Amino acid sequence: MDFFTWVGDLSGWYWLALGIFLIALEMLVPSFILIWPGLAAIIIAALVALLPDIAGEWLVLVFATLSIALIYAGRGVSRKLRKSEPVSTLNSRAESMVGRHAKVVSFENGEGKITISGVQWPAVWQPGEIAAEGHMVVILGARGVSLTVKNL
């Protein structure tokens, strides 16, 4: 018995079991790849239920084609979902300060310290700007723990 005859003789339950196994494996190893061949195997199980005399060659061809097509479609969906997620500043305290106002504590040669909610931060001013103690600034960005600021 050759491979394609063996595949053609398989029950749809084997394809369903393969699909469930691949999807379960995806849950254990989250790669966002194995779910698509698993879904293709479930579709093949439905195809075998509808057309029980389909040749093994066709089953393998349709399974491979569906797997590849679903992987590429899934990657496209995944990219769209990742782009729509907002950029989080949860683990970057300095970046979460952007847009807030702060009070100047010290200033010398374009650098100094500012205070936000009682916490001092190193700051860098825009070129040519001068600040004095007590002035208010707005935070434009963060580089490491140093904040880039502009006078209000």
Steps between C-alpha positions, in 0.01 A plus 500: 500500500647835403471824696220658297284187519553494877401870526195441281389213724520712819176585672403863549544439874878470449506837329289648779735352762801644312333841490419496871853378580661782300276764658573360848872503419462866397365573847809342657747661260344835403655561160183600312599250227369157602143620536468544123595144393275385786212695352585360155488145642155568647384628159639181341303296758183674382599440137554128567158486668339660193706311239609169655644362172738790435850390396792530741693714251223760505481493878872567535489772233200676655646468853835647391337780302258587780780494758718739302210730411377513860852568633539800269148625572559457873826695483316786331232501769768483769681804357178702491422409861849595616487836320168587659631444854597823676864546589536433869726701730422272792860388551660831407431753771694775324300462176176514697595854605476640144253790485504568873608831653789522744677759714866589442722427802837583341633600156852531357619488135181350356473231767355487845249342730122522509248376752177317427275396788789547742745284301808655338594405146803595289393720209641630173361820343461582134812672353512869583239491776571648840312414819503619857412326823123494550407531130258249352590271209319240291656158440549419130670163519723263689842350431584247768425675829566848362198703389501741207313818595387835358416820686135593527 
